[in-house]
């Protein structure tokens, strides 16, 4: 199969990075500003969480559908259209003035943004040679940290200036800029393919020939299916913990530690800034271990320890130590998310369409995200924030046990 040469491949990776980073800003600007919005609109935590849950619900369902259908899409036009609609939604969001209208708008945002990830992963998979895939995985893993940090940074700035609505307008402008850049990059990529400026992927061809020579295809297929099932189960926990922390930490800092709105957002900004370390650790571990479940088992074990410690020291109300623990937890969730939504789909592109696989797994992550938005909001209202912290370490502990147990199972089957 023919793939883009190094220069065009790097340009495509850059384009995918810009698109998904801008998309993250255009979806997390609400979460980043939620503390201020809840305060200004005079609504409850569960009403504020409902808005993000609407996004997570439609995003999750859309990811699954678009993962199935993305092979029929023209990535140039579909991604451009999705970014533009998301920009329009962001413009109207701060003008709504009612959480129900916001929920409806964010629901639409979830629908259009769900078109992006599976198409981007499939586009990379079909156009980039095997020796460049590791670079693509690493670059795409940083989109979560870059987008989250940008969203929370912008929100902190404009909340401090008492201009939180401007956050959404800036996000809309960035989405439009990303759409224009994407059109330019994809036009160049299409011209390169049209003019046969491509190269043969010798590594992929060798791997294909080797797989064809293996007699135990059913065994390999069984291991892949088992691994996929267990990765999928723990993807739900990843979304639940990751967005549970990102969405509600500013509110915890404000309600329980007496931190001002803008400062609570700035402190939360530390999570994505440090979470890029999680992606780097995930990449290094994968090079050594080559086992997705075992790697995630290690990360979930560390996450369980950190979340349990947060719960135990919570009565002491020590902001600095609590933040250090939450930063570590965010690093672990970023690492796990990288393994689930990027490494696993691209590593297994010879077994299953990478766009479908990425869409399916990201869907499950957002099933967890949707639950975190409403469930944790309701729990904080009725049972207090300690119950929220307890739920986080229970999810992490169960996921660690699942990953470690079944990584041993799949390893024995391989032997």
Steps between C-alpha positions, in 0.01 A plus 500: 500500500618853421543762773592867514866594498655643816433868431132461411452244778635747757272769358198270533591416859528872574158562343340225709664645811368850429149375430468290813668755727258769380212254542601438861498874568154522341362224721672567834445876516167429670654263755781748568249781560238288675574632850436857386198405289337311788560800726375760254191310387417392855457134410588181689800273443291230336346753257848623413619142455199422281628738230828312464320165527290594195821554307654176626187299419464613139876497450520142621214376284628699203850357541365150458289588196772706336755228571285267289426754226829692484633286214235666282585855603716748318729608787572838343140618489347315796764619747480855366121501533509356851749763619291783354176379662681460833622859461143624447381312810780657704396847387141448619592320823577807719195679359257230615448611864319177593653161582235318294587696188868442575433129532329494159787690339763278660305198383543625142867563570535137607342381175732692268816448705437125504583500128861604556706240685418184306552680168832645613629162621383327182658771284832455680477122480437498125760759405796454735758221482575272795831668584313830553208361700682528835557868430131546416396325823728720708389823329128418521536407867601857576177645357309423820754681717543792259126546446412465867775736612394757240132478598568536872764769440262711295221446751720598795606817322152615405338396828763706681407793273129429564457431127439121498283523189800605291645151554239354266554766234876434498433126476273562200772702326756223560261239360453702181877551468553124541240432230673730251839346578358150459364579154842629391685197636259244358514669161877454501469138616247424227731652239791289628291182469369604158853566373623167645735673746482195727718215624461129566471397863748214511442432871125462451552272200740281699257482792218402266707221345600373843141496626392314189755230577373447856269201529329591830293787373197410714711512817637843412147618422377368836772684689421822317127473575565423868742791528252730325223406745712575806642820353142607423380435857780705654446779245175585681688540828760716328239747376324500836812576704665734247201728449384456859824663610523761220137610527453507875840588648441879465169459688664291773774758542242776525243329724730305732828695498364853463701571184382785275343414161788618283764344727316167510505494119869594492580217743297259286707617203794319659331166425532508119835678514648207691286229338721509189749313720249217511506470121880497499509229769241297309710511185818392682323218682343376179838479328619267779187299584291489177190406702213747507313339790805459722606862442154625591501269803812674627351845440169411667685361803685829542173690443328291769778581748482871422119520514489304826757736652293802392200347676695427819659845535190688386388596856833682546414746218862538384478666159864450393523126573152436361593675176820294467293182533241619248778592256638147530151358448454713188835373365385140543167566329674673209735204461212250505296706254799510265537121511127441448409751229826538304749218555254212495310603182814587301694193619215275390418660166582169328228323705220757501423831334681755717226763459232260623720380785590853609136606480381203705756548777457876515124442521550292811727763652219751455247263651709540814525875443123533471450311823759718675317817396164416657572227754783678679306827495203332669724317746666826604159656562357216710800317652782753488832510318651218708264256329627626164862436601408153626337418166813605311735267690253210477481538120880514478548195724252282312654602166850417626385153602333441163801613296762311698293180522418477134843613382627181664224304325583635155873450559443132585284456191775652285745243634 
